[in-house]
Amino acid sequence: MDFAAFVIGSVTPDTHANVIDSLLPIFNNTYVRNVQWSSALEWGNMRGIWEDLPDAVGVIGGTSHQIYRPQTEPQALHYSGHRHYHCIRTIVIR
């Protein structure tokens, strides 16, 4: 994948990795009681749900949520040239 695909505003891939690494223990401690991993048998039973992706067992989906233009932060961090508005992005893993 191209390096530019990993850059959001002026934030580098290394910065993203550092932020994620620092947040993982917090997420783990906060949500450990809410996350239940499937067994190998359950993962196997999820195969074949999507005809076009017969070996897929899950999905990752992202959504952009339009926000007002930031007044105190750099706008470039939130502006989507593709969508032509300021937004925050969420990702859901199922």
Buried (B, 14 or more C-beta within 10 A) or exposed (E): EEEEEEEBEEEEEEEEEEEEEEEEEEEEEEEEEEEEEEEEEEEEEEEEEEEEEEEEBEEEEEEBEEEEEEEEEEEEEBBBEEEEBBBEEEEEEE
